[in-house]
Amino acid sequence: MLGLALMMFIAVFAFGGQMIGWTDPEGHIQLALFMAFLFGIVCGYRVR
């Protein structure tokens, strides 16, 4: 499950603009995706 989540995150992070069609010249969407992924890891670690 971790591998699938990691592959999906990398795909959306790297190719999300092409797949979904957003425009993000300043990188705010990629920063938000990275922070959400990071907070998910932290929260998942704390629950265990």
PDB file of N, CA, C and O in Angstrom:
ATOM      1  N   MET A   1       0.826  -1.181   0.000  1.00  0.00           N
ATOM      2  CA  MET A   1       0.000   0.000   0.000  1.00  0.00           C
ATOM      3  C   MET A   1       0.877   1.255   0.000  1.00  0.00           C
ATOM      4  O   MET A   1       0.561   2.243  -0.663  1.00  0.00           O
ATOM      5  N   LEU A   2       1.961   1.206   0.735  1.00  0.00           N
ATOM      6  CA  LEU A   2       2.874   2.341   0.769  1.00  0.00           C
ATOM      7  C   LEU A   2       3.475   2.596  -0.607  1.00  0.00           C
ATOM      8  O   LEU A   2       3.621   3.746  -1.019  1.00  0.00           O
ATOM      9  N   GLY A   3       3.820   1.537  -1.309  1.00  0.00           N
ATOM     10  CA  GLY A   3       4.385   1.682  -2.645  1.00  0.00           C
ATOM     11  C   GLY A   3       3.407   2.324  -3.614  1.00  0.00           C
ATOM     12  O   GLY A   3       3.785   3.183  -4.410  1.00  0.00           O
ATOM     13  N   LEU A   4       2.149   1.905  -3.544  1.00  0.00           N
ATOM     14  CA  LEU A   4       1.119   2.488  -4.409  1.00  0.00           C
ATOM     15  C   LEU A   4       0.929   3.967  -4.099  1.00  0.00           C
ATOM     16  O   LEU A   4       0.844   4.786  -5.014  1.00  0.00           O
ATOM     17  N   ALA A   5       0.861   4.313  -2.823  1.00  0.00           N
ATOM     18  CA  ALA A   5       0.698   5.712  -2.433  1.00  0.00           C
ATOM     19  C   ALA A   5       1.895   6.541  -2.874  1.00  0.00           C
ATOM     20  O   ALA A   5       1.728   7.675  -3.323  1.00  0.00           O
ATOM     21  N   LEU A   6       3.085   5.999  -2.752  1.00  0.00           N
ATOM     22  CA  LEU A   6       4.286   6.714  -3.155  1.00  0.00           C
ATOM     23  C   LEU A   6       4.328   6.922  -4.667  1.00  0.00           C
ATOM     24  O   LEU A   6       4.695   8.000  -5.133  1.00  0.00           O
ATOM     25  N   MET A   7       3.954   5.894  -5.439  1.00  0.00           N
ATOM     26  CA  MET A   7       3.918   6.036  -6.896  1.00  0.00           C
ATOM     27  C   MET A   7       2.886   7.061  -7.332  1.00  0.00           C
ATOM     28  O   MET A   7       3.142   7.858  -8.235  1.00  0.00           O
ATOM     29  N   MET A   8       1.718   7.048  -6.696  1.00  0.00           N
ATOM     30  CA  MET A   8       0.678   8.022  -7.044  1.00  0.00           C
ATOM     31  C   MET A   8       1.122   9.440  -6.697  1.00  0.00           C
ATOM     32  O   MET A   8       0.878  10.372  -7.463  1.00  0.00           O
ATOM     33  N   PHE A   9       1.772   9.607  -5.548  1.00  0.00           N
ATOM     34  CA  PHE A   9       2.252  10.927  -5.167  1.00  0.00           C
ATOM     35  C   PHE A   9       3.288  11.438  -6.157  1.00  0.00           C
ATOM     36  O   PHE A   9       3.224  12.593  -6.579  1.00  0.00           O
ATOM     37  N   ILE A  10       4.227  10.603  -6.527  1.00  0.00           N
ATOM     38  CA  ILE A  10       5.267  11.021  -7.468  1.00  0.00           C
ATOM     39  C   ILE A  10       4.663  11.370  -8.817  1.00  0.00           C
ATOM     40  O   ILE A  10       5.062  12.350  -9.445  1.00  0.00           O
ATOM     41  N   ALA A  11       3.701  10.571  -9.265  1.00  0.00           N
ATOM     42  CA  ALA A  11       3.061  10.843 -10.553  1.00  0.00           C
ATOM     43  C   ALA A  11       2.326  12.175 -10.534  1.00  0.00           C
ATOM     44  O   ALA A  11       2.467  12.969 -11.464  1.00  0.00           O
ATOM     45  N   VAL A  12       1.551  12.430  -9.499  1.00  0.00           N
ATOM     46  CA  VAL A  12       0.806  13.695  -9.423  1.00  0.00           C
ATOM     47  C   VAL A  12       1.757  14.864  -9.197  1.00  0.00           C
ATOM     48  O   VAL A  12       1.557  15.941  -9.758  1.00  0.00           O
ATOM     49  N   PHE A  13       2.777  14.665  -8.392  1.00  0.00           N
ATOM     50  CA  PHE A  13       3.726  15.734  -8.124  1.00  0.00           C
ATOM     51  C   PHE A  13       4.499  16.114  -9.382  1.00  0.00           C
ATOM     52  O   PHE A  13       4.693  17.297  -9.661  1.00  0.00           O
ATOM     53  N   ALA A  14       4.935  15.122 -10.134  1.00  0.00           N
ATOM     54  CA  ALA A  14       5.772  15.382 -11.303  1.00  0.00           C
ATOM     55  C   ALA A  14       4.960  15.725 -12.548  1.00  0.00           C
ATOM     56  O   ALA A  14       5.350  16.603 -13.318  1.00  0.00           O
ATOM     57  N   PHE A  15       3.830  15.039 -12.754  1.00  0.00           N
ATOM     58  CA  PHE A  15       3.088  15.188 -13.999  1.00  0.00           C
ATOM     59  C   PHE A  15       1.657  15.670 -13.793  1.00  0.00           C
ATOM     60  O   PHE A  15       0.834  15.546 -14.701  1.00  0.00           O
ATOM     61  N   GLY A  16       1.345  16.212 -12.634  1.00  0.00           N
ATOM     62  CA  GLY A  16      -0.020  16.651 -12.344  1.00  0.00           C
ATOM     63  C   GLY A  16      -0.499  17.758 -13.256  1.00  0.00           C
ATOM     64  O   GLY A  16      -1.670  17.783 -13.635  1.00  0.00           O
ATOM     65  N   GLY A  17       0.376  18.666 -13.612  1.00  0.00           N
ATOM     66  CA  GLY A  17      -0.012  19.741 -14.513  1.00  0.00           C
ATOM     67  C   GLY A  17      -0.443  19.230 -15.865  1.00  0.00           C
ATOM     68  O   GLY A  17      -1.364  19.776 -16.472  1.00  0.00           O
ATOM     69  N   GLN A  18       0.207  18.194 -16.345  1.00  0.00           N
ATOM     70  CA  GLN A  18      -0.153  17.608 -17.630  1.00  0.00           C
ATOM     71  C   GLN A  18      -1.384  16.724 -17.511  1.00  0.00           C
ATOM     72  O   GLN A  18      -2.231  16.724 -18.404  1.00  0.00           O
ATOM     73  N   MET A  19      -1.498  15.962 -16.409  1.00  0.00           N
ATOM     74  CA  MET A  19      -2.623  15.037 -16.255  1.00  0.00           C
ATOM     75  C   MET A  19      -3.911  15.765 -15.923  1.00  0.00           C
ATOM     76  O   MET A  19      -4.957  15.482 -16.508  1.00  0.00           O
ATOM     77  N   ILE A  20      -3.842  16.698 -14.993  1.00  0.00           N
ATOM     78  CA  ILE A  20      -5.044  17.377 -14.506  1.00  0.00           C
ATOM     79  C   ILE A  20      -5.261  18.702 -15.217  1.00  0.00           C
ATOM     80  O   ILE A  20      -6.401  19.125 -15.406  1.00  0.00           O
ATOM     81  N   GLY A  21      -4.181  19.360 -15.612  1.00  0.00           N
ATOM     82  CA  GLY A  21      -4.293  20.574 -16.394  1.00  0.00           C
ATOM     83  C   GLY A  21      -4.181  21.862 -15.598  1.00  0.00           C
ATOM     84  O   GLY A  21      -4.643  22.906 -16.059  1.00  0.00           O
ATOM     85  N   TRP A  22      -3.581  21.816 -14.416  1.00  0.00           N
ATOM     86  CA  TRP A  22      -3.437  23.056 -13.671  1.00  0.00           C
ATOM     87  C   TRP A  22      -2.226  23.835 -14.168  1.00  0.00           C
ATOM     88  O   TRP A  22      -1.298  23.266 -14.743  1.00  0.00           O
ATOM     89  N   THR A  23      -2.250  25.128 -13.941  1.00  0.00           N
ATOM     90  CA  THR A  23      -1.087  25.961 -14.222  1.00  0.00           C
ATOM     91  C   THR A  23      -0.583  26.490 -12.887  1.00  0.00           C
ATOM     92  O   THR A  23      -1.344  27.057 -12.102  1.00  0.00           O
ATOM     93  N   ASP A  24       0.690  26.301 -12.644  1.00  0.00           N
ATOM     94  CA  ASP A  24       1.270  26.647 -11.348  1.00  0.00           C
ATOM     95  C   ASP A  24       2.695  27.150 -11.535  1.00  0.00           C
ATOM     96  O   ASP A  24       3.645  26.435 -11.215  1.00  0.00           O
ATOM     97  N   PRO A  25       2.863  28.373 -12.050  1.00  0.00           N
ATOM     98  CA  PRO A  25       4.223  28.854 -12.309  1.00  0.00           C
ATOM     99  C   PRO A  25       5.045  29.078 -11.042  1.00  0.00           C
ATOM    100  O   PRO A  25       6.271  28.974 -11.088  1.00  0.00           O
ATOM    101  N   GLU A  26       4.404  29.384  -9.911  1.00  0.00           N
ATOM    102  CA  GLU A  26       5.156  29.632  -8.674  1.00  0.00           C
ATOM    103  C   GLU A  26       5.405  28.368  -7.871  1.00  0.00           C
ATOM    104  O   GLU A  26       6.220  28.388  -6.948  1.00  0.00           O
ATOM    105  N   GLY A  27       4.734  27.272  -8.188  1.00  0.00           N
ATOM    106  CA  GLY A  27       4.943  26.018  -7.481  1.00  0.00           C
ATOM    107  C   GLY A  27       4.133  25.856  -6.212  1.00  0.00           C
ATOM    108  O   GLY A  27       4.479  25.027  -5.371  1.00  0.00           O
ATOM    109  N   HIS A  28       3.064  26.620  -6.047  1.00  0.00           N
ATOM    110  CA  HIS A  28       2.261  26.531  -4.816  1.00  0.00           C
ATOM    111  C   HIS A  28       1.520  25.199  -4.719  1.00  0.00           C
ATOM    112  O   HIS A  28       1.400  24.637  -3.631  1.00  0.00           O
ATOM    113  N   ILE A  29       1.027  24.696  -5.836  1.00  0.00           N
ATOM    114  CA  ILE A  29       0.296  23.429  -5.795  1.00  0.00           C
ATOM    115  C   ILE A  29       1.242  22.289  -5.454  1.00  0.00           C
ATOM    116  O   ILE A  29       0.890  21.412  -4.665  1.00  0.00           O
ATOM    117  N   GLN A  30       2.427  22.287  -6.030  1.00  0.00           N
ATOM    118  CA  GLN A  30       3.390  21.232  -5.704  1.00  0.00           C
ATOM    119  C   GLN A  30       3.818  21.308  -4.249  1.00  0.00           C
ATOM    120  O   GLN A  30       4.009  20.273  -3.610  1.00  0.00           O
ATOM    121  N   LEU A  31       3.971  22.516  -3.710  1.00  0.00           N
ATOM    122  CA  LEU A  31       4.308  22.661  -2.296  1.00  0.00           C
ATOM    123  C   LEU A  31       3.182  22.127  -1.417  1.00  0.00           C
ATOM    124  O   LEU A  31       3.447  21.452  -0.422  1.00  0.00           O
ATOM    125  N   ALA A  32       1.931  22.418  -1.768  1.00  0.00           N
ATOM    126  CA  ALA A  32       0.798  21.916  -0.995  1.00  0.00           C
ATOM    127  C   ALA A  32       0.722  20.396  -1.058  1.00  0.00           C
ATOM    128  O   ALA A  32       0.437  19.759  -0.045  1.00  0.00           O
ATOM    129  N   LEU A  33       0.971  19.796  -2.228  1.00  0.00           N
ATOM    130  CA  LEU A  33       0.980  18.342  -2.342  1.00  0.00           C
ATOM    131  C   LEU A  33       2.069  17.723  -1.479  1.00  0.00           C
ATOM    132  O   LEU A  33       1.837  16.727  -0.793  1.00  0.00           O
ATOM    133  N   PHE A  34       3.252  18.315  -1.514  1.00  0.00           N
ATOM    134  CA  PHE A  34       4.362  17.796  -0.718  1.00  0.00           C
ATOM    135  C   PHE A  34       4.058  17.894   0.773  1.00  0.00           C
ATOM    136  O   PHE A  34       4.316  16.950   1.519  1.00  0.00           O
ATOM    137  N   MET A  35       3.515  19.022   1.211  1.00  0.00           N
ATOM    138  CA  MET A  35       3.216  19.194   2.638  1.00  0.00           C
ATOM    139  C   MET A  35       2.118  18.230   3.086  1.00  0.00           C
ATOM    140  O   MET A  35       2.194  17.682   4.186  1.00  0.00           O
ATOM    141  N   ALA A  36       1.088  18.014   2.241  1.00  0.00           N
ATOM    142  CA  ALA A  36       0.034  17.060   2.590  1.00  0.00           C
ATOM    143  C   ALA A  36       0.599  15.648   2.716  1.00  0.00           C
ATOM    144  O   ALA A  36       0.221  14.905   3.622  1.00  0.00           O
ATOM    145  N   PHE A  37       1.498  15.280   1.812  1.00  0.00           N
ATOM    146  CA  PHE A  37       2.124  13.965   1.881  1.00  0.00           C
ATOM    147  C   PHE A  37       2.980  13.843   3.130  1.00  0.00           C
ATOM    148  O   PHE A  37       2.941  12.818   3.811  1.00  0.00           O
ATOM    149  N   LEU A  38       3.747  14.869   3.434  1.00  0.00           N
ATOM    150  CA  LEU A  38       4.601  14.868   4.616  1.00  0.00           C
ATOM    151  C   LEU A  38       3.782  14.788   5.897  1.00  0.00           C
ATOM    152  O   LEU A  38       4.115  14.014   6.795  1.00  0.00           O
ATOM    153  N   PHE A  39       2.711  15.579   5.996  1.00  0.00           N
ATOM    154  CA  PHE A  39       1.857  15.531   7.185  1.00  0.00           C
ATOM    155  C   PHE A  39       1.157  14.186   7.308  1.00  0.00           C
ATOM    156  O   PHE A  39       0.934  13.710   8.421  1.00  0.00           O
ATOM    157  N   GLY A  40       0.806  13.563   6.183  1.00  0.00           N
ATOM    158  CA  GLY A  40       0.207  12.229   6.217  1.00  0.00           C
ATOM    159  C   GLY A  40       1.167  11.199   6.777  1.00  0.00           C
ATOM    160  O   GLY A  40       0.769  10.317   7.538  1.00  0.00           O
ATOM    161  N   ILE A  41       2.437  11.311   6.397  1.00  0.00           N
ATOM    162  CA  ILE A  41       3.448  10.396   6.940  1.00  0.00           C
ATOM    163  C   ILE A  41       3.601  10.608   8.438  1.00  0.00           C
ATOM    164  O   ILE A  41       3.649   9.639   9.197  1.00  0.00           O
ATOM    165  N   VAL A  42       3.677  11.857   8.873  1.00  0.00           N
ATOM    166  CA  VAL A  42       3.848  12.164  10.295  1.00  0.00           C
ATOM    167  C   VAL A  42       2.648  11.671  11.097  1.00  0.00           C
ATOM    168  O   VAL A  42       2.822  11.061  12.152  1.00  0.00           O
ATOM    169  N   CYS A  43       1.444  11.925  10.618  1.00  0.00           N
ATOM    170  CA  CYS A  43       0.252  11.487  11.346  1.00  0.00           C
ATOM    171  C   CYS A  43       0.152   9.966  11.366  1.00  0.00           C
ATOM    172  O   CYS A  43      -0.226   9.385  12.383  1.00  0.00           O
ATOM    173  N   GLY A  44       0.483   9.321  10.265  1.00  0.00           N
ATOM    174  CA  GLY A  44       0.454   7.856  10.224  1.00  0.00           C
ATOM    175  C   GLY A  44       1.477   7.251  11.161  1.00  0.00           C
ATOM    176  O   GLY A  44       1.217   6.217  11.776  1.00  0.00           O
ATOM    177  N   TYR A  45       2.626   7.875  11.280  1.00  0.00           N
ATOM    178  CA  TYR A  45       3.664   7.379  12.189  1.00  0.00           C
ATOM    179  C   TYR A  45       3.245   7.546  13.648  1.00  0.00           C
ATOM    180  O   TYR A  45       3.506   6.679  14.483  1.00  0.00           O
ATOM    181  N   ARG A  46       2.593   8.670  13.943  1.00  0.00           N
ATOM    182  CA  ARG A  46       2.189   8.932  15.328  1.00  0.00           C
ATOM    183  C   ARG A  46       1.053   8.022  15.764  1.00  0.00           C
ATOM    184  O   ARG A  46       0.943   7.715  16.951  1.00  0.00           O
ATOM    185  N   VAL A  47       0.203   7.579  14.841  1.00  0.00           N
ATOM    186  CA  VAL A  47      -0.917   6.703  15.181  1.00  0.00           C
ATOM    187  C   VAL A  47      -0.417   5.317  15.560  1.00  0.00           C
ATOM    188  O   VAL A  47      -0.974   4.676  16.452  1.00  0.00           O
ATOM    189  N   ARG A  48       0.620   4.856  14.894  1.00  0.00           N
ATOM    190  CA  ARG A  48       1.157   3.531  15.206  1.00  0.00           C
ATOM    191  C   ARG A  48       1.693   3.561  16.603  1.00  0.00           C
ATOM    192  O   ARG A  48       2.200   2.551  17.092  1.00  0.00           O
TER     193      ARG A  48
END
